[in-house]
Amino acid sequence: MRDILSGDDPQVSAVISVITEVQPDVLLLQGIDYDLNGATVSALIDALDDAGQSFDFIHAGRPNSGVRTGLDHDGDGTTDSARDAQGFGRFPGEGGMALLSRFPIDTAGVKDFSALLWADLPGGELPVKDGAPFPSAELYTTQRLSSVAHWDVPVLVAGRPIHILAFHATPPVFDGPEDMNGLRNRDELRLWMRYLDGALGEPAPDGPFVVLGDANLDPFDGDGLGTAMQEFMADPRLRALYPESDGGRLAPQSGANAGHNGDPAQDTVAWADNGPGNMRVDYALPSVELTVTGTGVYWPAPGDPGAEVAAAASRHRLVWLDVMLER
């Protein structure tokens, strides 16, 4: 909030520039701190409004990030680090989510799956080390699946709901041979499959939906369990889209990028090539009921004035999707 209210923070300015350039009607914003009264997201919406991009409707529920349990979540013998929380965070609410919309949100119809225990996900796979629950059996009874949040937010377009299935999954790295984060990342994606199956005690969306968020999972590259994303995109209830950008296509294919199998034009994040490199981890996947009229990744080509702005806004690039409701 301090950075937004200052009016001169370079990243905030870049974020506003990207959003006003793309002009989305519905936007899932990642990595914005949550506070009880919504002061932070309200400050950003005011800044966007000043720049000519108005959002009249907001959903910003409390995330799991930074929520302490007093338990050791990563098996390092301590209970007070950022990793010892329901989701990584130095304080409760760090790096939350906010759904901004020009269309009304059916607030009474919002479903929040963020409190679902990992152990309660049908078909979930919790980490085991040396034949025992990792890091402890006690944690199995406490650990939520969502590292940030999972929401079904109905947005009303001409009075008809489009369900936004919004989430932000944990990175599938920064763990040990038990693959705790890799398994959790995969199950955070599987949560949506179980929901669509009607297996979470709630009816699946009755109508069109869009899965929107940072899955932190590339179908072909990186250390995550990429076959889960391949299976997800093959689900007949979804349209498997492959948005592209000139910036991703023309990014240097050196370092880690040189060994990647995925099409660089479909990448959505610019990680260092001496690290994991560029990958496709951010998604906007509509249900088959929606007619897609366009899709892409806002990643201008090198030399384009927008390229530096996009890079200043985030390592991640905005994925966009144009859809039309059938009459």
C-alpha positions in Angstrom: 0.0 0.0 0.0 2.9 2.3 0.8 4.3 1.8 -2.7 1.0 2.3 -4.4 0.2 5.5 -2.5 3.6 7.0 -3.1 2.6 7.6 -6.7 6.2 7.1 -7.9 7.0 3.4 -7.5 8.4 2.1 -10.8 6.8 -1.4 -10.5 3.4 0.0 -9.6 3.6 2.4 -12.5 4.5 -0.4 -14.9 1.6 -2.6 -13.6 -0.8 0.2 -14.2 0.6 0.8 -17.7 0.3 -2.9 -18.7 -3.3 -3.1 -17.4 -4.4 0.1 -19.1 -2.8 -1.1 -22.4 -4.6 -4.5 -22.3 -7.8 -3.1 -20.9 -9.3 -6.3 -19.4 -12.9 -6.5 -18.3 -12.0 -9.1 -15.7 -8.5 -9.3 -14.1 -7.0 -11.7 -11.7 -4.2 -9.9 -10.0 -1.5 -12.0 -8.3 1.0 -11.1 -5.6 -0.9 -8.2 -4.0 -0.9 -8.1 -0.2 -4.2 -8.7 1.6 -5.5 -6.6 4.4 -8.8 -6.9 6.3 -10.4 -3.7 4.9 -9.1 -4.0 1.4 -7.1 -0.8 1.6 -4.2 -2.0 -0.6 -6.3 -3.2 -3.5 -8.6 -0.1 -3.2 -5.5 2.1 -3.5 -4.5 0.3 -6.7 -8.0 0.6 -8.1 -8.0 4.3 -7.4 -4.7 4.6 -9.3 -6.1 2.6 -12.2 -9.2 4.8 -12.2 -7.0 7.9 -12.4 -5.2 6.2 -15.4 -8.6 5.6 -17.2 -9.1 1.9 -16.3 -12.1 1.4 -14.0 -13.1 -1.7 -12.1 -16.3 -1.4 -10.1 -16.3 -4.8 -8.5 -13.7 -6.7 -6.4 -13.3 -10.0 -4.7 -10.2 -10.2 -2.5 -10.7 -13.0 0.1 -8.1 -13.8 2.8 -5.3 -16.0 1.4 -3.5 -18.8 3.1 -0.1 -17.2 2.6 1.6 -16.2 5.8 -1.0 -17.8 8.1 0.9 -19.5 10.9 -0.1 -22.7 12.6 2.8 -23.0 15.1 4.0 -26.2 13.3 7.0 -27.0 11.3 5.8 -27.0 7.7 9.0 -27.7 5.9 10.8 -30.2 8.2 13.7 -27.9 9.1 13.1 -28.2 12.8 11.8 -24.6 13.3 8.3 -23.2 13.4 8.7 -19.5 12.8 10.0 -18.9 9.2 8.0 -17.8 6.1 7.9 -21.4 5.0 6.2 -22.4 8.3 2.8 -21.2 7.3 -0.2 -22.5 5.4 1.4 -20.9 2.4 4.7 -19.1 2.0 4.6 -15.7 3.6 6.5 -13.5 6.0 3.2 -12.1 7.4 -0.5 -13.1 7.0 -1.8 -12.0 3.7 1.5 -11.5 1.9 1.2 -12.1 -1.8 -2.5 -12.6 -2.0 -4.9 -12.4 -4.9 -7.6 -10.0 -6.1 -10.2 -10.4 -8.8 -11.2 -7.1 -10.4 -14.1 -6.8 -12.7 -16.1 -4.2 -14.7 -19.1 -6.6 -14.5 -21.0 -7.4 -11.3 -19.8 -10.2 -9.1 -22.3 -12.5 -7.5 -20.8 -12.2 -4.0 -23.4 -14.6 -2.5 -22.4 -17.2 -5.1 -18.6 -17.1 -4.4 -17.1 -20.5 -3.3 -13.8 -20.5 -1.4 -11.9 -23.8 -1.3 -8.9 -22.3 0.4 -9.6 -24.0 3.7 -9.7 -27.5 2.2 -7.2 -29.8 3.9 -4.7 -31.4 1.6 -5.5 -34.7 3.2 -9.2 -34.3 2.2 -8.6 -33.9 -1.5 -9.9 -37.1 -3.2 -6.9 -38.8 -4.8 -4.5 -36.4 -3.3 -0.9 -37.5 -2.6 0.8 -36.1 0.5 4.6 -36.3 1.0 6.2 -39.3 2.7 9.8 -39.7 3.8 11.3 -43.0 4.9 7.8 -44.4 5.0 6.4 -41.8 7.4 4.3 -38.7 6.9 6.5 -35.7 6.1 7.2 -33.6 8.0 4.8 -35.0 10.6 1.5 -36.8 11.0 0.3 -33.8 13.0 0.7 -31.5 10.0 -1.5 -33.8 7.9 -4.4 -32.8 10.1 -3.7 -29.1 9.6 -2.1 -28.5 6.2 -4.4 -26.8 3.8 -4.0 -27.6 0.1 -4.1 -24.0 -1.2 -0.8 -22.2 -0.8 -2.6 -18.9 -1.6 -6.3 -19.5 -2.5 -8.8 -21.3 -4.7 -12.0 -19.4 -5.6 -15.0 -19.9 -7.8 -16.2 -16.3 -8.4 -19.3 -15.9 -10.6 -19.1 -12.8 -12.8 -22.4 -11.7 -14.2 -22.2 -10.7 -17.9 -25.6 -9.5 -19.2 -27.1 -11.2 -16.1 -25.5 -14.6 -16.9 -22.6 -16.0 -14.8 -19.2 -16.9 -16.0 -17.4 -18.7 -13.2 -13.8 -17.6 -12.7 -11.9 -20.5 -11.1 -9.0 -18.4 -9.7 -5.9 -19.7 -8.0 -2.2 -19.4 -7.4 -0.2 -22.6 -6.8 3.0 -23.1 -4.9 6.3 -23.4 -6.9 7.1 -27.1 -7.3 10.7 -26.6 -6.0 12.5 -25.5 -2.8 12.0 -28.9 -1.1 13.7 -32.2 -0.7 13.5 -35.8 -2.0 10.0 -36.1 -0.5 8.9 -33.6 -3.3 6.5 -31.9 -0.9 6.1 -28.8 -3.1 6.0 -30.7 -6.3 3.1 -32.9 -5.0 1.3 -30.0 -3.6 1.6 -28.0 -6.8 0.1 -30.9 -8.7 -2.7 -31.3 -6.3 -3.5 -27.6 -6.3 -4.2 -28.1 -10.0 -6.1 -31.4 -9.4 -8.4 -29.5 -7.0 -10.2 -28.0 -10.0 -10.6 -31.4 -11.7 -12.2 -32.8 -8.5 -14.4 -29.7 -8.3 -15.6 -30.2 -11.9 -16.2 -33.8 -11.1 -18.5 -32.8 -8.2 -16.2 -34.5 -5.7 -15.7 -31.7 -3.2 -19.1 -31.6 -1.7 -20.1 -28.7 -3.9 -21.9 -28.8 -7.2 -19.7 -28.0 -10.2 -20.4 -24.8 -12.1 -23.7 -24.9 -14.0 -22.5 -22.9 -17.0 -19.4 -21.5 -18.6 -16.2 -21.1 -16.6 -12.6 -19.9 -17.0 -9.6 -21.4 -15.1 -7.5 -18.4 -14.4 -4.2 -18.2 -12.5 -0.6 -19.0 -11.9 -0.3 -22.8 -11.9 3.5 -22.5 -11.4 3.6 -25.5 -13.7 4.9 -25.9 -17.3 3.6 -28.8 -19.3 7.0 -29.7 -20.7 9.8 -28.0 -18.8 11.1 -27.4 -15.3 11.1 -29.5 -12.1 7.3 -29.7 -11.7 5.1 -32.7 -12.5 4.3 -31.4 -15.9 2.2 -34.4 -17.0 -0.5 -33.1 -14.6 -0.8 -29.9 -16.7 -0.9 -32.0 -19.9 -3.7 -34.1 -18.4 -5.5 -31.0 -17.2 -5.4 -29.4 -20.6 -6.7 -32.6 -22.2 -9.8 -32.5 -20.1 -12.8 -32.4 -22.6 -14.5 -29.8 -20.4 -11.8 -27.3 -21.3 -10.5 -25.6 -24.4 -6.8 -26.2 -24.6 -5.4 -22.9 -25.8 -1.9 -21.9 -26.7 -1.5 -18.1 -26.5 1.7 -16.7 -27.8 3.8 -13.5 -27.8 6.5 -12.1 -29.9 8.6 -11.3 -26.8 8.6 -15.0 -25.7 9.3 -16.1 -29.3 12.3 -13.8 -29.7 13.7 -14.1 -26.2 17.4 -15.4 -26.2 17.4 -19.2 -26.2 20.5 -19.5 -24.1 21.3 -21.1 -20.8 18.3 -23.1 -19.4 16.1 -22.0 -22.3 18.3 -23.9 -24.8 17.4 -27.1 -23.2 13.6 -26.5 -23.0 11.1 -28.6 -25.0 8.1 -26.2 -25.0 7.5 -23.5 -27.6 9.1 -20.3 -26.3 6.4 -18.3 -27.9 4.0 -19.7 -25.3 6.1 -18.8 -22.3 4.5 -16.5 -19.7 7.3 -15.9 -17.2 10.9 -14.6 -17.7 13.1 -16.4 -15.1 16.8 -16.1 -15.3 18.4 -18.3 -18.0 21.1 -19.3 -15.4 18.1 -20.5 -13.3 15.0 -22.2 -14.6 14.7 -20.0 -17.7 11.4 -18.9 -19.4 8.4 -21.1 -19.0 4.6 -21.3 -19.5 3.1 -21.2 -16.0 0.2 -18.7 -16.2 -3.1 -19.8 -17.8 -6.5 -18.6 -19.0 -8.4 -21.7 -20.0 -12.1 -21.4 -20.9 -14.7 -24.1 -20.8 -16.1 -25.5 -24.0 -19.3 -23.4 -23.7 -17.4 -20.2 -24.4 -16.5 -19.1 -27.9 -12.9 -17.9 -28.0 -12.3 -14.9 -30.3 -8.7 -14.2 -29.3 -5.9 -15.0 -26.9 -2.3 -14.0 -26.3 0.4 -13.1 -23.9 1.3 -9.4 -23.3 5.0 -9.7 -24.0 6.1 -7.2 -26.6 9.1 -8.0 -28.8 12.6 -6.7 -27.8 12.9 -3.1 -28.8 9.2 -2.4 -28.5 8.6 0.4 -25.9 6.2 -1.9 -24.1 8.8 -4.6 -23.6 10.6 -2.7 -20.8 7.3 -1.8 -19.2 6.1 -5.4 -19.1 9.5 -6.5 -17.6 9.3 -3.8 -14.9 5.8 -4.8 -14.0 6.6 -8.5 -13.2 8.7 -11.4 -14.3 5.3 -12.9 -15.2 3.5 -11.6 -18.3 -0.3 -10.9 -18.5 -2.2 -13.7 -20.3 -5.3 -12.5 -22.0 -8.4 -14.2 -23.4 -11.4 -12.8 -25.4 -14.5 -14.8 -25.2 -18.1 -14.5 -26.4 -21.2 -16.0 -24.7 -23.5 -18.0 -27.0 -26.9 -16.4 -27.1 
